[in-house]
Amino acid sequence: MSVRFVVIGAGPAGVEAAATGARLGADVTLVEREVVGGAANLRDCIPSKAMIATGAVLDTLRRSAGLGLSIPGTAAPDLGRLRERIRRISERLATSMADQLESQGVRLVRGVARLVGPHAVALSTGEEPGRDEQVVEADAVLLATGSRPRVPEWAQVDGDRVLTTRQAYPPRTIPEHLVVVGSGVTGVEFVHMFRSLGSKVTLLVSRQQVLPQKDPEVAAALEADFLESGVRLVKGARACALERTGRGVAVRCEDGRQVEGSHVLLAVGSVPSSEGLGLESAGVALSEGGYVPVNHHCQSNVPHIYAAGDLSGRLQLASVAAMQGRKVAEHVMGLHTREHRHLDYDKAASAIFTEPEIADVGLAEAEAFALGRKIRVTKVPFATNARAVIDGDPRGFVKIVSDPATGVVLGGSIVGTRAAELISVIALAVTAHLRVDDIAESLFVHPALAEALAAAAE
Ligand SMILES: Cc1cc2nc3c(=O)[nH]c(=O)nc-3n(C[C@H](O)[C@H](O)[C@H](O)COP(=O)(O)OP(=O)(O)OC[C@H]3O[C@@H](n4cnc5c(N)ncnc54)[C@H](O)[C@@H]3O)c2cc1C
């Protein structure tokens, strides 16, 4: 009899686990209460990138004179069309993923799942919880229920003027003046998105640098761009209260400063979706923050119950979630009994879809410095790259961190157009232990942005 594998949640982790499990011969049931593709598809990665793509066109039009164009009139976002575009993208992705999963033999169930024992999962497919419920037996279960935005205790989200990222789509309005609380990856992407769509934006930065986890040089490049494009940065500003005013919202900071705007967007982290999953009935332990702690195989304290994606409390990226999902399915199917490569979270590439884009992977210069590790750092600005100059956007740089003794590439950061694509070359080098010479001696296309990588590797 084939392994009965039940996957709860069809975000990137669940979809990849289900597809891999089915390919390897498991009997897979995938349960999703909303949309195939998960929050990533409906509310997070995809709609945010779709909005940013529209804003990018507006930014290009604003730079049109520099590109040798004269465009009469002013382009502006059309909210109706933008809403429809986002809806269609999400629907198209959900449909193609569902079709593919079903063609691979995955049983897709639309409903809510919860554990009712270590090997039993209740699937509720009716409107009311508990009605139209069936219980399926499982040899292995993957919990992949994701996370949702954290709302600080001092704020009340009303979906009108006080928003989290979840209320920003489909966009009902382009705020006249948006105050963004939180200057991590999500916060800065929303600053960029609404700034390019035409909002005046103020960003509250709780420390002295945006993106506190990133290389200071990278953060400085983004700050410079924000300031140049009219974003107001309020530094050392830790928000502690907010209230609706006649004209919008006022955010108060711990040091007494007050910032007013028409809308406020809270981007202050996330909380795991672990409640209502019946974890106690199977003896699955939770961390204090409500995540499911896992080992390097993504197993919880109950070996046949796994957690992946945001729920596992590791790196909260769709790409990492999908890779965890794949590794889980392989482990369930007994593929990891011999030596294999564990998922190395330190080698995950990540990107911030601002303008210029920011991407990094592996060891950062500042991190190496803090660790006292000897490194070689080489940096090339895009101003020397023909493609970047032709495209009219020569901002940013490529930085490669390598081992001075062996030349092995340890990491890198890119600030500039298409950084999210270009970082793949450095990510591959880091994973495959390539040397800087391997990149420098590769014959890249001319004129191409990738030539900056070869130049930085020399
Ligand atoms: C605004 C924003 C932008 C982002 N952009 C990016 C990006 O560009 N790139 C990137 O890599 N990451 C990005 N992320 C992070 C990324 O969205 C998450 O890391 C990713 O979605 C996590 O995937 P997941 O599989 O854990 O679950 P999710 O995508 O959160 O999906 C979980 C699914 O489980 C379902 N579910 C929950 N409980 C049940 C239940 N009991 N029964 C049935 N179904 C259930 C939910 O309906 C949901 O569909 C972004 C996050 C945010 C907030």
The ligand as a MOL file (V3000), in Angstrom:
LIG
                    3D

  0  0  0     0  0            999 V3000
M  V30 BEGIN CTAB
M  V30 COUNTS 53 58 0 0 0
M  V30 BEGIN ATOM
M  V30 1 C 3.4680 41.3210 1.5980 0
M  V30 2 C 4.3470 40.1140 1.4900 0
M  V30 3 C 5.1170 39.9450 0.3600 0
M  V30 4 C 5.9350 38.8160 0.2470 0
M  V30 5 N 6.7150 38.7010 -0.8580 0
M  V30 6 C 7.5550 37.6330 -0.9780 0
M  V30 7 C 8.3910 37.5100 -2.1170 0
M  V30 8 O 8.4030 38.3540 -3.0040 0
M  V30 9 N 9.1840 36.4190 -2.2030 0
M  V30 10 C 9.2060 35.4490 -1.2300 0
M  V30 11 O 9.9540 34.4680 -1.3710 0
M  V30 12 N 8.4290 35.5450 -0.1350 0
M  V30 13 C 7.6000 36.6110 0.0220 0
M  V30 14 N 6.7930 36.7240 1.1200 0
M  V30 15 C 6.7760 35.6220 2.1110 0
M  V30 16 C 5.8880 34.4850 1.5970 0
M  V30 17 O 4.6150 34.9780 1.2300 0
M  V30 18 C 5.7190 33.3980 2.6430 0
M  V30 19 O 6.9850 33.0330 3.1510 0
M  V30 20 C 5.0320 32.1760 2.0150 0
M  V30 21 O 3.7430 32.5080 1.6020 0
M  V30 22 C 4.9460 31.0340 3.0210 0
M  V30 23 O 4.3770 29.9520 2.3830 0
M  V30 24 P 3.6180 28.8120 3.2050 0
M  V30 25 O 3.6420 27.6060 2.3300 0
M  V30 26 O 4.1390 28.7100 4.5740 0
M  V30 27 O 2.1040 29.2660 3.3530 0
M  V30 28 P 1.0950 30.3540 2.8420 0
M  V30 29 O 1.4610 30.9300 1.5160 0
M  V30 30 O 0.9080 31.2850 3.9850 0
M  V30 31 O -0.2270 29.4670 2.6490 0
M  V30 32 C -0.7830 28.7460 3.7270 0
M  V30 33 C -2.1200 28.2190 3.2630 0
M  V30 34 O -2.6590 27.3670 4.2680 0
M  V30 35 C -4.0760 27.4990 4.2500 0
M  V30 36 N -4.5980 27.0210 5.5390 0
M  V30 37 C -4.3310 27.5240 6.7670 0
M  V30 38 N -4.9520 26.7950 7.7120 0
M  V30 39 C -5.6280 25.8060 7.0510 0
M  V30 40 C -6.4310 24.7130 7.4810 0
M  V30 41 N -6.6620 24.4760 8.7840 0
M  V30 42 N -6.9700 23.8980 6.5520 0
M  V30 43 C -6.7400 24.1230 5.2090 0
M  V30 44 N -5.9770 25.1300 4.7540 0
M  V30 45 C -5.4050 25.9480 5.6690 0
M  V30 46 C -4.2700 28.9890 4.0270 0
M  V30 47 O -5.5530 29.2470 3.4900 0
M  V30 48 C -3.1530 29.3170 3.0380 0
M  V30 49 O -3.6210 29.2620 1.7160 0
M  V30 50 C 5.9700 37.8420 1.2800 0
M  V30 51 C 5.1870 38.0150 2.4320 0
M  V30 52 C 4.3940 39.1450 2.5350 0
M  V30 53 C 3.5690 39.3310 3.7900 0
M  V30 END ATOM
M  V30 BEGIN BOND
M  V30 1 1 1 2
M  V30 2 1 2 3
M  V30 3 2 2 52
M  V30 4 2 3 4
M  V30 5 1 4 5
M  V30 6 1 4 50
M  V30 7 2 5 6
M  V30 8 1 6 7
M  V30 9 1 6 13
M  V30 10 2 7 8
M  V30 11 1 7 9
M  V30 12 1 9 10
M  V30 13 2 10 11
M  V30 14 1 10 12
M  V30 15 2 12 13
M  V30 16 1 13 14
M  V30 17 1 14 15
M  V30 18 1 14 50
M  V30 19 1 15 16
M  V30 20 1 16 17
M  V30 21 1 16 18
M  V30 22 1 18 19
M  V30 23 1 18 20
M  V30 24 1 20 21
M  V30 25 1 20 22
M  V30 26 1 22 23
M  V30 27 1 23 24
M  V30 28 2 24 25
M  V30 29 1 24 26
M  V30 30 1 24 27
M  V30 31 1 27 28
M  V30 32 2 28 29
M  V30 33 1 28 30
M  V30 34 1 28 31
M  V30 35 1 31 32
M  V30 36 1 32 33
M  V30 37 1 33 34
M  V30 38 1 33 48
M  V30 39 1 34 35
M  V30 40 1 35 36
M  V30 41 1 35 46
M  V30 42 1 36 37
M  V30 43 1 36 45
M  V30 44 2 37 38
M  V30 45 1 38 39
M  V30 46 1 39 40
M  V30 47 2 39 45
M  V30 48 1 40 41
M  V30 49 2 40 42
M  V30 50 1 42 43
M  V30 51 2 43 44
M  V30 52 1 44 45
M  V30 53 1 46 47
M  V30 54 1 46 48
M  V30 55 1 48 49
M  V30 56 2 50 51
M  V30 57 1 51 52
M  V30 58 1 52 53
M  V30 END BOND
M  V30 END CTAB
M  END
